[in-house]
Amino acid sequence: MFEAAVEAAKPSACLPPALPAPPPGRTLVIGAGKAAAAMARAVEDHWQGPLSGLVVTRYGHCVPTRRIEVVEAAHPVPDAAGEHAAGRMMDLLAGVGADDLVLCLISGGGSALLARPAEGITLAEKQALTGALLRSGAAIGEINCVRKHLSAVKGGRLAALAAPARLVTLAISDVPGDNPSVIASGPTVADPTTLAEARAVLARYGIAPPPAIAARLNDPAAETPKSLPPGEYRLIATPQRSLEAAALVAARAGLMPLLLGDALEGEAREMARVMAGIVKSIRAHQQPVPMPAVILSGGEATVTIRGQGKGGPNAEFALALALALKDTQGVEAIACDTDGIDGSEDNAGAVITPDTAERARALGLNLESYLNQNDSYGFFNTLGDLVKCGPTLTNVNDFRAVLVR
């Protein structure tokens, strides 16, 4: 099911049908995200006519291209490579005309990778603030609200730079609700969020910004664009489509799929407790669906870091679910990030099996202690139950499947 979800979002399959017709003038390709290199390759493989450009992707997510340059940079905390790449894209856009086409390839991770701080803000200040937001447990929409107001390219500013060329954005969504202004912080769409909302996010999580950032967030002239020249925005892959692909696999295997939706957000361990309650209801009452069943969900889990361990939100979800179901029989589950990287480690996520708790006890592993330390990576690594598939070159956010039989 996980493999089917990933395949449904592969650029080689979902991008070609969405390509626009070639323009009378030049075609310039720009873009950012974990899928950016694979998207650029798909464009090259199916484009008729001249083509050039530059995209930025995460380290380790590069694929060979012929005409579109690929730069690698850091994620989730930006680095100088991403800053330089964004600056080069701005320079490329300065030369486009009305007969040209700007094809913008956007996918999850683009917000960190397209890192060009606004005037007066240093990269170091942006890095420190990004790190604080990631540790705080803030939702992706909240983080991106702040990022957009501190950027020279996000929050619609890249679209403004593309005028007067025709602008077509092809996007792979990794956010709950598929809101274009949230995907990679919406570099090519008008931004509905405000400076006041950005300030409120920092206050909500007790984050005190440095003076330069505080000054920018209090400057009315720093507000993001609320209207832009006309452009086209095409979603070529979404979490919902990937969940539906997984549900088809489940149905063919004789399982009753229960889709909880593609927009679940919140603390990974809280999600796990709710999921455990649904599992117990299925087993006890055959509700809301009869066994054998699989519960499918997407969205974005977050982790408020309290301990000193390692592990991303998907592995933490799996560990919390294993703890909540330690006395429940017949349950297997997988929780993975569809980009192949759960947080900042080398795993996509983890699996739990009917004997996870029993094997943990035999090895002297205390589930609750590992969860308290946010050490889901250490727990599942010891059990041999990490999922390590490497970068998938796409990204439709978290994927969770809980099998009950």
Backbone torsions as a table, in degrees:
resi	resn	phi	psi	omega
1	MET	NA	-41.5	177.9
2	PHE	-62.6	-44.3	179.5
3	GLU	-61.9	-39.5	178.7
4	ALA	-64.8	-39.4	178.5
5	ALA	-62.5	-42.3	179.7
6	VAL	-68.0	-44.5	-178.1
7	GLU	-60.9	-36.0	-179.2
8	ALA	-63.6	-21.2	-176.9
9	ALA	-108.6	9.7	179.6
10	LYS	-70.0	130.0	-179.5
11	PRO	-55.0	-35.2	-178.4
12	SER	-60.5	-26.1	-179.4
13	ALA	-96.9	-40.8	-170.3
14	CYS	-96.4	-16.1	-176.0
15	LEU	-83.5	-46.0	-172.9
16	PRO	-52.2	-42.1	-179.0
17	PRO	-64.9	-16.7	-176.5
18	ALA	-95.8	-1.4	-177.4
19	LEU	-66.7	137.0	176.5
20	PRO	-78.3	171.1	175.2
21	ALA	-72.0	148.3	177.1
22	PRO	-61.1	149.7	-177.8
23	PRO	-88.7	171.8	173.3
24	PRO	-67.0	-31.3	-178.7
25	GLY	-100.2	-141.2	-177.2
26	ARG	-82.2	159.5	169.8
27	THR	-116.8	118.8	178.1
28	LEU	-110.6	124.9	178.8
29	VAL	-104.5	126.2	172.3
30	ILE	-129.8	165.4	178.0
31	GLY	168.5	169.5	-178.9
32	ALA	-156.4	145.8	176.4
33	GLY	142.1	171.1	-179.1
34	LYS	-67.8	-22.4	178.5
35	ALA	-99.1	2.9	-170.4
36	ALA	-59.1	-42.2	-178.5
37	ALA	-67.7	-44.0	178.5
38	ALA	-65.3	-35.0	176.6
39	MET	-66.7	-42.4	178.2
40	ALA	-61.3	-40.9	178.5
41	ARG	-63.0	-41.2	179.4
42	ALA	-65.2	-37.9	176.4
43	VAL	-62.2	-49.4	-179.5
44	GLU	-56.9	-40.9	-175.9
45	ASP	-69.4	-18.2	-174.2
46	HIS	-127.6	12.9	-176.2
47	TRP	-100.2	134.3	175.7
48	GLN	-103.6	117.3	178.2
49	GLY	116.4	-179.4	-178.5
50	PRO	-62.5	151.8	-174.9
51	LEU	-159.8	137.0	173.6
52	SER	-154.5	169.1	177.3
53	GLY	154.9	-170.3	-174.7
54	LEU	-151.9	130.4	173.6
55	VAL	-129.9	157.2	179.4
56	VAL	-123.4	133.7	180.0
57	THR	-132.9	174.0	-178.1
58	ARG	-73.8	150.2	174.9
59	TYR	-52.3	131.9	179.3
60	GLY	88.2	-1.7	-177.9
61	HIS	-109.1	17.0	-177.2
62	CYS	-82.7	147.4	169.8
63	VAL	-131.5	155.5	-178.6
64	PRO	-64.0	135.9	174.3
65	THR	-132.4	162.9	-174.8
66	ARG	-107.7	-40.8	-173.1
67	ARG	-118.3	-20.2	179.9
68	ILE	-105.8	122.0	-179.7
69	GLU	-73.3	138.8	177.1
70	VAL	-116.0	126.9	176.6
71	VAL	-113.3	139.8	176.8
72	GLU	-102.6	144.0	-179.1
73	ALA	-147.8	-180.0	-172.7
74	ALA	-87.9	150.5	175.1
75	HIS	-150.7	139.5	7.5
76	PRO	-89.0	-13.3	176.7
77	VAL	-93.1	125.2	-173.8
78	PRO	-66.7	160.9	176.2
79	ASP	-136.4	-177.5	-175.6
80	ALA	-64.6	-30.8	179.3
81	ALA	-63.6	-42.5	177.2
82	GLY	-66.8	-38.3	177.7
83	GLU	-62.7	-44.2	-179.0
84	HIS	-66.2	-41.2	179.7
85	ALA	-62.1	-42.7	178.7
86	ALA	-62.7	-39.6	177.5
87	GLY	-63.3	-39.5	178.3
88	ARG	-66.4	-37.6	176.8
89	MET	-62.9	-40.7	177.5
90	MET	-60.3	-40.2	178.7
91	ASP	-65.7	-40.8	178.7
92	LEU	-62.5	-40.3	-178.5
93	LEU	-68.5	-23.4	-178.7
94	ALA	-64.5	-17.6	-176.3
95	GLY	-104.3	6.4	-175.9
96	VAL	-82.4	153.0	180.0
97	GLY	-124.0	-178.7	-174.5
98	ALA	-65.9	-25.2	-180.0
99	ASP	-88.1	-1.6	-175.5
100	ASP	-93.2	159.6	174.3
101	LEU	-115.0	128.0	170.4
102	VAL	-104.7	115.1	179.4
103	LEU	-102.9	112.5	-175.2
104	CYS	-105.1	122.9	-177.0
105	LEU	-104.7	112.2	-172.6
106	ILE	-121.2	136.0	174.6
107	SER	-150.4	170.9	-178.0
108	GLY	-55.7	142.1	-176.0
109	GLY	97.0	-14.0	-177.1
110	GLY	-62.8	-26.4	-178.4
111	SER	-64.0	-43.5	178.3
112	ALA	-76.3	-34.0	-174.8
113	LEU	-76.3	-30.6	179.1
114	LEU	-93.6	74.7	-166.3
115	ALA	-106.5	89.6	175.5
116	ARG	-124.6	95.6	-177.6
117	PRO	-59.6	149.1	176.1
118	ALA	-64.2	160.3	-178.9
119	GLU	-56.3	133.0	179.5
120	GLY	95.0	-8.5	179.2
121	ILE	-113.8	133.6	-179.8
122	THR	-89.3	158.2	176.0
123	LEU	-60.4	-39.2	-179.9
124	ALA	-60.7	-40.0	178.3
125	GLU	-66.2	-41.0	178.1
126	LYS	-65.6	-39.6	178.9
127	GLN	-62.5	-46.1	-178.5
128	ALA	-63.1	-41.8	-179.3
129	LEU	-68.7	-41.3	177.7
130	THR	-59.8	-44.9	178.2
131	GLY	-59.8	-42.4	179.6
132	ALA	-64.6	-40.8	178.7
133	LEU	-65.3	-41.5	-179.8
134	LEU	-64.7	-36.5	179.6
135	ARG	-75.6	-19.6	-172.3
136	SER	-76.8	-19.3	-174.1
137	GLY	89.6	9.0	179.1
138	ALA	-62.7	145.4	177.4
139	ALA	-70.7	159.0	-175.9
140	ILE	-61.5	-36.7	178.7
141	GLY	-63.4	-37.0	178.3
142	GLU	-68.9	-43.8	179.4
143	ILE	-61.1	-44.6	-178.3
144	ASN	-69.1	-30.1	175.3
145	CYS	-58.1	-43.8	179.1
146	VAL	-69.4	-46.2	-178.1
147	ARG	-56.4	-42.9	-176.0
148	LYS	-60.5	-34.4	-176.4
149	HIS	-84.5	-1.5	178.7
150	LEU	-116.8	12.7	-171.2
151	SER	-116.7	151.9	174.3
152	ALA	-89.7	-8.9	-174.8
153	VAL	-128.4	-25.5	-176.2
154	LYS	-83.6	175.4	178.3
155	GLY	63.3	35.8	177.2
156	GLY	92.4	-8.3	-174.4
157	ARG	-70.4	-28.5	177.9
158	LEU	-67.8	-36.8	177.9
159	ALA	-63.7	-40.7	178.7
160	ALA	-61.1	-35.7	179.5
161	LEU	-72.2	-23.9	-176.8
162	ALA	-78.3	-19.0	-179.9
163	ALA	-62.7	142.3	11.3
164	PRO	-97.6	15.5	-178.6
165	ALA	-68.7	160.1	170.5
166	ARG	-71.6	131.2	-177.8
167	LEU	-115.0	122.8	175.2
168	VAL	-124.4	122.6	178.4
169	THR	-104.6	127.8	172.3
170	LEU	-109.1	122.5	-170.9
171	ALA	-128.5	141.0	169.5
172	ILE	-106.6	119.1	-173.8
173	SER	-83.7	135.2	173.8
174	ASP	-125.0	19.1	-175.4
175	VAL	-122.8	146.6	175.4
176	PRO	-58.3	127.6	179.4
177	GLY	90.2	-10.1	177.0
178	ASP	56.3	35.5	-178.5
179	ASN	-73.8	116.9	-177.7
180	PRO	-58.0	-27.4	-179.2
181	SER	-76.7	-11.3	179.2
182	VAL	-101.7	-33.6	-178.7
183	ILE	-61.0	116.2	-178.1
184	ALA	54.8	29.3	-179.0
185	SER	62.4	28.4	169.7
186	GLY	50.3	57.8	-177.7
187	PRO	-66.9	-19.0	-175.8
188	THR	-118.2	15.0	178.3
189	VAL	-132.0	153.4	178.0
190	ALA	-61.0	146.8	-174.1
191	ASP	-103.2	119.3	178.8
192	PRO	-80.7	-13.5	-177.7
193	THR	-80.9	163.7	-174.1
194	THR	-126.2	166.3	174.4
195	LEU	-58.0	-40.1	-180.0
196	ALA	-62.0	-39.0	178.4
197	GLU	-67.3	-38.7	177.6
198	ALA	-62.9	-43.5	177.1
199	ARG	-62.3	-38.8	-178.8
200	ALA	-65.8	-36.2	177.6
201	VAL	-60.9	-47.9	-179.6
202	LEU	-63.0	-39.7	178.6
203	ALA	-66.2	-39.4	-178.1
204	ARG	-59.7	-36.5	-176.7
205	TYR	-103.4	12.1	175.2
206	GLY	64.6	35.2	-178.5
207	ILE	-102.1	119.4	179.3
208	ALA	-94.9	111.7	-177.9
209	PRO	-76.0	157.4	174.7
210	PRO	-66.9	163.1	-174.5
211	PRO	-54.0	-41.8	-177.1
212	ALA	-64.1	-40.1	179.2
213	ILE	-71.2	-41.7	177.8
214	ALA	-59.7	-41.2	-179.9
215	ALA	-64.8	-41.4	179.9
216	ARG	-64.8	-42.4	-177.9
217	LEU	-71.0	-8.6	176.4
218	ASN	-108.7	6.6	-178.0
219	ASP	-101.0	111.8	-179.8
220	PRO	-55.9	-28.8	179.7
221	ALA	-69.4	-12.8	-178.8
222	ALA	-91.6	4.6	-180.0
223	GLU	-63.2	144.8	179.8
224	THR	-73.6	157.1	-179.6
225	PRO	-61.8	132.3	177.6
226	LYS	-100.8	-10.1	172.7
227	SER	-146.7	149.2	-174.9
228	LEU	-140.6	163.8	171.7
229	PRO	-58.0	150.6	-178.3
230	PRO	-56.7	140.7	176.6
231	GLY	-149.0	169.8	179.0
232	GLU	-113.8	138.0	-178.5
233	TYR	-129.4	118.9	-176.2
234	ARG	-121.7	117.9	174.9
235	LEU	-82.0	116.6	-176.7
236	ILE	-100.3	-16.3	176.1
237	ALA	-153.3	141.0	-178.2
238	THR	-138.8	158.3	176.0
239	PRO	-57.7	-37.8	-178.5
240	GLN	-62.3	-43.4	179.0
241	ARG	-62.4	-36.5	178.7
242	SER	-70.2	-38.0	176.0
243	LEU	-63.8	-38.6	179.1
244	GLU	-66.1	-35.9	176.1
245	ALA	-64.8	-38.9	177.4
246	ALA	-68.2	-39.0	179.5
247	ALA	-62.3	-35.4	178.2
248	LEU	-65.1	-40.5	176.1
249	VAL	-61.3	-43.8	-179.9
250	ALA	-62.1	-46.2	-178.9
251	ALA	-61.6	-40.3	178.9
252	ARG	-65.4	-24.6	178.9
253	ALA	-90.0	5.0	178.0
254	GLY	84.6	18.8	178.9
255	LEU	-102.4	147.6	174.8
256	MET	-87.8	110.7	-179.4
257	PRO	-79.9	134.7	173.7
258	LEU	-117.1	107.0	-179.4
259	LEU	-91.4	116.1	178.6
260	LEU	-88.9	-2.8	176.7
261	GLY	109.9	168.1	-175.1
262	ASP	-104.0	10.4	-170.8
263	ALA	-126.6	26.8	178.8
264	LEU	-71.5	130.9	179.2
265	GLU	-133.2	153.5	175.9
266	GLY	136.7	-178.3	179.4
267	GLU	-61.5	133.6	-177.1
268	ALA	-56.2	-42.7	-177.1
269	ARG	-70.7	-30.1	176.6
270	GLU	-71.6	-41.1	174.3
271	MET	-56.3	-42.5	-177.8
272	ALA	-63.8	-39.0	179.0
273	ARG	-64.0	-41.9	177.8
274	VAL	-64.4	-43.7	-179.9
275	MET	-62.6	-38.8	178.2
276	ALA	-62.9	-36.9	177.8
277	GLY	-64.1	-39.6	177.7
278	ILE	-65.6	-41.9	177.5
279	VAL	-57.2	-47.5	-177.9
280	LYS	-64.8	-35.4	177.5
281	SER	-67.1	-40.0	177.9
282	ILE	-62.5	-44.5	-177.3
283	ARG	-69.4	-37.7	-175.2
284	ALA	-84.4	-35.9	-170.2
285	HIS	-127.0	0.4	-175.1
286	GLN	57.9	34.3	179.7
287	GLN	-134.0	141.9	7.0
288	PRO	-81.6	-4.6	174.8
289	VAL	-138.9	154.7	179.1
290	PRO	-80.3	156.8	173.1
291	MET	-77.6	155.5	-7.2
292	PRO	-74.7	138.8	-174.8
293	ALA	-137.2	161.5	172.5
294	VAL	-133.8	130.1	178.6
295	ILE	-95.5	120.1	-178.0
296	LEU	-113.2	137.7	177.3
297	SER	-153.8	154.5	175.3
298	GLY	-130.2	-162.8	-176.8
299	GLY	112.8	-151.5	-177.5
300	GLU	-143.2	111.4	173.5
301	ALA	-82.2	150.7	177.0
302	THR	-125.8	164.2	179.1
303	VAL	-132.7	125.3	169.2
304	THR	-89.2	114.6	-172.7
305	ILE	-77.4	121.7	178.6
306	ARG	-120.2	-25.8	-177.1
307	GLY	-106.1	-166.7	-175.7
308	GLN	-113.1	13.3	-176.6
309	GLY	-85.8	-171.9	179.0
310	LYS	-120.4	153.2	176.0
311	GLY	140.3	146.6	-179.9
312	GLY	-95.2	-176.8	-175.2
313	PRO	-65.0	-31.9	-179.7
314	ASN	-71.7	-43.5	176.2
315	ALA	-65.7	-36.2	177.4
316	GLU	-65.6	-40.2	174.8
317	PHE	-57.5	-47.5	-178.4
318	ALA	-62.1	-40.9	179.7
319	LEU	-66.2	-43.7	178.6
320	ALA	-65.0	-36.1	177.7
321	LEU	-67.5	-41.8	177.6
322	ALA	-60.9	-38.9	178.0
323	LEU	-66.4	-44.9	-178.4
324	ALA	-67.6	-24.3	-177.0
325	LEU	-112.2	22.0	-172.9
326	LYS	-63.2	-23.2	178.6
327	ASP	-107.9	14.4	-178.7
328	THR	-107.1	136.1	-176.3
329	GLN	-95.8	158.3	167.9
330	GLY	74.1	27.8	-178.0
331	VAL	-120.4	132.6	172.4
332	GLU	-128.9	152.3	-177.8
333	ALA	-154.1	156.5	171.2
334	ILE	-134.9	138.6	174.8
335	ALA	-135.8	116.2	-175.0
336	CYS	-143.0	151.9	168.8
337	ASP	-85.6	131.2	-175.5
338	THR	-68.1	-10.4	175.2
339	ASP	-83.7	-5.9	178.1
340	GLY	90.2	-3.1	-178.6
341	ILE	-129.4	116.3	-180.0
342	ASP	-92.3	100.3	-176.5
343	GLY	74.8	-119.7	-176.8
344	SER	-121.5	10.7	-179.5
345	GLU	-93.9	-170.3	-175.5
346	ASP	-99.5	11.6	-179.7
347	ASN	-113.3	154.4	175.1
348	ALA	-81.9	-26.6	-177.8
349	GLY	167.2	-141.1	-176.4
350	ALA	-156.4	165.4	174.8
351	VAL	-120.1	151.9	168.2
352	ILE	-120.6	149.2	-177.8
353	THR	-123.9	168.4	-179.5
354	PRO	-57.8	-21.8	-177.7
355	ASP	-110.9	20.5	-179.9
356	THR	-57.2	-50.4	-178.1
357	ALA	-63.2	-40.3	-179.7
358	GLU	-65.0	-44.5	178.5
359	ARG	-65.4	-36.0	178.3
360	ALA	-63.7	-44.9	178.6
361	ARG	-60.2	-40.3	-178.8
362	ALA	-64.0	-27.9	179.7
363	LEU	-96.0	3.3	179.9
364	GLY	74.5	25.0	-179.3
365	LEU	-95.6	123.3	178.3
366	ASN	-96.1	113.6	-175.0
367	LEU	-58.6	-44.5	-176.4
368	GLU	-65.2	-39.4	179.3
369	SER	-64.4	-43.4	178.6
370	TYR	-64.0	-38.2	178.8
371	LEU	-66.6	-42.0	179.2
372	ASN	-62.0	-28.9	179.1
373	GLN	-91.1	4.4	-175.2
374	ASN	52.6	40.3	-176.4
375	ASP	-112.1	52.6	178.7
376	SER	-65.0	-33.8	179.1
377	TYR	-62.2	-48.3	-180.0
378	GLY	-61.5	-39.4	-179.5
379	PHE	-63.4	-54.4	-175.5
380	PHE	-74.7	-25.4	175.0
381	ASN	-65.3	-41.4	178.2
382	THR	-64.3	-37.7	179.2
383	LEU	-77.7	-15.9	-175.3
384	GLY	78.3	26.5	-174.3
385	ASP	-115.2	20.4	170.6
386	LEU	-75.7	147.4	173.1
387	VAL	-98.7	115.6	-179.5
388	LYS	-121.9	100.2	-179.3
389	CYS	-114.0	-7.2	-176.0
390	GLY	76.4	174.2	179.8
391	PRO	-57.5	132.2	180.0
392	THR	-90.3	-12.6	-179.6
393	LEU	68.0	26.3	167.7
394	THR	-148.5	-177.5	-177.6
395	ASN	-170.2	101.4	172.5
396	VAL	-119.2	32.8	172.2
397	ASN	74.3	-157.0	-172.4
398	ASP	-71.8	148.3	174.6
399	PHE	-131.4	127.7	179.1
400	ARG	-131.5	131.9	175.3
401	ALA	-133.8	123.6	-178.8
402	VAL	-118.9	115.0	-175.8
403	LEU	-95.9	127.8	-178.1
404	VAL	-122.9	119.5	-179.8
405	ARG	-154.9	NA	NA
